[in-house]
């Protein structure tokens, strides 16, 4: 048994060395060296889509830290995290040279996506009273209104809350710092999501150039990557359409949204 374990460890070690060597040869051949980077997102802003872009572009794995714990990443991984105060502070303070890709989305669409996500996949996160209240509502508009009203209590965020206002506020504070690239969901989603293929290509190329990816100057590779994105991951998003909020917002919801999130919406560059 011990001999078998030794052989297994040896095989793993050889594989890791081979991967490292091939990585160095590849980048030397292509005269490029990938910059280290992290992905930071607002909840329901198209996180899986952005991760898919980065994994296909680099061959790296995603080290997902959705909470306030920052683990270590190896040479062939990148961080992803939603914006939490302690995590953001740690990351910016700990590694100033690390490049940060910030993914943003129209917060109205994020609210709609969050509502459907909670009721479909994460009802179990709610308290019994909240679960009962949400399940009683008949229309999507009523559920969106309920989410906007109940994500925060008077004393602060609920335990199950996703803190869109807090995350948007943090995004506004860090988006103009050094070594930061702002990526918009509306550009990244392409024509199948209600955007344009031209904007999608420009956004993908912008990311590649920012992190010094091997394909940064290969337009054909970048176009192929861009066209492969939408719908590639079943967990990416519910529909991935720009402007879906227009089908769900009424005057009351719009007023409620403006009260809670419009200040961040404008700072993020949305109307």
LINTAGI-V954557 format. One record per residue. RES is the residue in one small letter. SS is DSSP state (@ for helix, = for strand, . for the rest). NEAR is the number of other ideal C-beta (glycine too) atoms within 8 Angstrom. Layout:
RES/SS/NEAR
RES/SS/NEAR
//
This chain:
x/./4
x/@/5
x/@/6
x/@/7
x/@/8
x/@/8
x/@/8
x/@/8
x/@/8
x/@/8
x/@/8
x/@/8
x/@/8
x/@/8
x/@/8
x/@/8
x/@/8
x/@/8
x/@/9
x/@/9
x/@/8
x/@/8
x/@/10
x/@/8
x/@/8
x/@/9
x/@/12
x/@/7
x/@/6
x/./7
x/./5
x/./9
x/./5
x/./11
x/./8
x/./9
x/=/12
x/=/13
x/=/16
x/=/15
x/=/14
x/./15
x/./12
x/./12
x/./11
x/./15
x/@/13
x/@/10
x/@/16
x/@/14
x/@/11
x/@/12
x/@/13
x/@/16
x/@/11
x/@/8
x/@/12
x/@/10
x/./4
x/./10
x/=/7
x/=/11
x/=/10
x/=/6
x/./11
x/./6
x/./6
x/./6
x/./6
x/./10
x/./6
x/./3
x/./7
x/./5
x/./5
x/./8
x/=/10
x/=/14
x/=/11
x/=/14
x/=/15
x/=/11
x/./12
x/./11
x/@/7
x/@/7
x/@/14
x/@/12
x/@/8
x/@/9
x/@/15
x/@/10
x/@/6
x/@/6
x/./6
x/./7
x/./6
x/./10
x/=/13
x/=/15
x/=/16
x/=/13
x/=/16
x/=/13
x/./13
x/./12
x/@/15
x/@/10
x/@/13
x/@/14
x/@/15
x/@/13
x/@/12
x/@/13
x/@/12
x/@/10
x/@/11
x/@/13
x/@/8
x/@/8
x/@/5
x/./9
x/@/11
x/@/4
x/@/6
x/./11
x/./6
x/@/6
x/@/6
x/@/11
x/@/10
x/@/8
x/@/10
x/@/13
x/@/7
x/@/6
x/./9
x/./4
x/./6
x/@/9
x/@/10
x/@/9
x/@/12
x/@/14
x/@/11
x/@/11
x/@/12
x/@/12
x/@/7
x/@/10
x/./12
x/=/10
x/=/7
x/./3
x/./3
x/=/4
x/=/9
x/./9
x/./4
x/./9
x/./8
x/./10
x/./10
x/@/14
x/@/11
x/@/10
x/@/14
x/@/15
x/@/9
x/@/12
x/@/15
x/@/10
x/@/6
x/@/13
x/./11
x/./4
x/./8
x/./4
x/./8
x/=/12
x/=/10
x/=/7
x/=/14
x/=/11
x/@/15
x/@/11
x/@/11
x/@/17
x/./17
x/./14
x/@/8
x/@/7
x/@/10
x/./8
x/./12
x/./7
x/@/9
x/@/6
x/@/11
x/@/16
x/@/12
x/@/9
x/@/12
x/@/14
x/@/11
x/@/10
x/@/15
x/@/12
x/@/9
x/@/11
x/@/14
x/./9
x/./12
x/./9
x/./10
x/./11
x/./4
x/./8
x/@/8
x/@/6
x/@/8
x/@/14
x/@/9
x/@/8
x/@/13
x/@/12
x/@/8
x/./7
x/./13
x/./9
x/./6
x/./7
x/./8
x/./3
x/./4
x/./11
x/./9
x/./7
x/./5
x/./12
x/./8
x/./11
x/./8
x/@/11
x/@/11
x/@/6
x/@/4
x/./10
x/./10
x/./6
x/@/5
x/@/7
x/@/13
x/@/9
x/@/8
x/@/11
x/@/14
x/@/8
x/@/6
x/@/8
x/@/12
x/@/9
x/@/6
x/@/13
x/@/13
x/@/9
x/@/8
x/./12
x/./6
x/./7
x/./3
//
